[in-house]
Amino acid sequence: MKAPLQEAGSCAIGTRETGQARKGAAISGDFYVQQGNPAIFNNFGGTNKLTQKKKNNNEYEDVQIYGPEDIAFMKIDEVIKKVNNDLNPVKEKEIKRTPSFEHYYTENPTSELTVKELVLILRNGHKYLFKAPSGVYGKKRIDRASILLIEKVELTNEKVLDMGCGYGVIGISLKREFPDIDLYMSDVNNRAVDFSKINAKNNNVNAVIKQGNLFKPWEDDYFDVIVSNPPIVAGKEVLHELIDESYYHLNENGKMYLVAYHNKGGKGLENYMKQIFGKVKELEKSGGFRVYLSIKRG
């Protein structure tokens, strides 16, 4: 047996509980609601609002209120559609956002800047201090590959380029170890360049430091020595361009020192250095890293 109907005046029917309007509850020009169903009651021109209807002595449930001006000129199907839409509003799709990841060779890092002070101690006992910013490679510790490269390079008074210098560990350390060299440094990462300048000043090192991708800052320059601890994740095309351009920007008998993890791209770089320079020598290997040397012969 159906529950008795309760006159509701001009109203629309719906419940937050079921989320459905019931077409069968509409009768002639006025609307009715079966008892026990949260509904919309208002015959006094009230505005569209949310209120509560008592279910029993202790419980209440939400109902949606509409006045005659809200639904007076709507067809029954339109009223039902409106109620259903209002009771079950279309929620904006939640966009799953994953933390963006920036490589340390990003030109303009957007990560929050934090700075850590790091100490480099070489085998000879020499100690150098560096400020390492977030968004630049080696921000937590000075990496073993860079240290290995620093300790294998032999210099006197050459014109030296530290390509992809980061915050300046390799170039600045070499200048301190070999004070007669002319030091040039560059990196695509603006933050790296800024901190290379800070670290050079703090370590009393004179250097020409520029921002730019690969050899773009040095189009008209030539060097006696190029050193690099390149980002393997930059990909083969970028790394091959680094070796190609290094050969071009070296003076006759100029040297290229490169350090890489041998089994994670280093072997391919060694082979490509041999292809471009004619020969390549493995100077050092330690913990999977290799230091490669090629010389440009006339």
Secondary structure, DSSP 8 states (H G I E B T S, - for coil): ----EEE-SS--B--TTT----GGGEETTEEEEETTS-B----S---SEEEEEE-SSS-EEEEEE--HHHHTTS-HHHHHHHHHHHHS---------------TT-SS--S---EEEEEEE-TT--EEEEEEETTSTTSSS--HHHHHHHHH---SS-EEEEET-TTSHHHHHHHHHSTTSEEEEEES-HHHHHHHHHHHHHTT---EEEE-STTGGGTT--EEEEEE---GGG-HHHHHHHHHHHHHTEEEEEEEEEEEEIIIIIHHHHHHHHHHHS--EEEEEETTEEEEEEE---
